[in-house]
């Protein structure tokens, strides 16, 4: 967020105004919300305490920006300010649902890749019985961290290199299936190496620390999608 504000500083800070009455009520409400949560005046379920507290802090920062620089500057800096919402931890119940979706998606793409490779198998949900060794797309292997990082990267490059909202939304949305596909490629690759080359691949560094390598595949696919969307935008402008 700080980088985007710095990168777009001329556009943002050329619109500075100082009407504190516009932002002060918002700032007071955010600080009051934080105070009530910090003092446990308002009962909040345990799974949501950290989420609501950090949300109150981020809203206070947002309001502080409005107070210091005014509404026009805040409107120009809307994207980096909204980007700060990614600091808010996702509540555990919602996170469990997200991980479940990524698990099922990764399992489906893994199934399709094994099927494409002609590997005989028996599938039961996210478990696969395969020749040599069975595998499971566990919660730890759902690609939640790489998917989250790729989503943030998609938001950033879409904002910086695309113009239309439709293209930006499309690129950001594509990060989810791209993360699932890359995770499936990782699973299939490790299985093939572990059963055809060396069983150590099933438990070695590629399994435990190979995320960066496979993230490069995700970024390559994402950059290809970005290139196609930019090309589509140019064609739309010319027509």
Secondary structure, DSSP 8 states (H G I E B T S, - for coil): -HHHHHHTHHHHHTT----HHHHHHHHHHHHHHHHHHHTT-S---GGGHHHHHHHHHHHHHHHHHHHHH-HHHHHHTHHHHHHGGGGS---HHHHHHHHHHHHHHHHHHHHHHHHHHT--EEEETTEEEESS--EE--GGGS-HHHHHHHHHHHHHHHHHH--SHHHHHHHHHHHHHHHHHHHHHHHHHHHHHHHHT-GGGGTSHHHHHTHHHHHHHHHHHHHHHHHHHHHHHHHHHH-
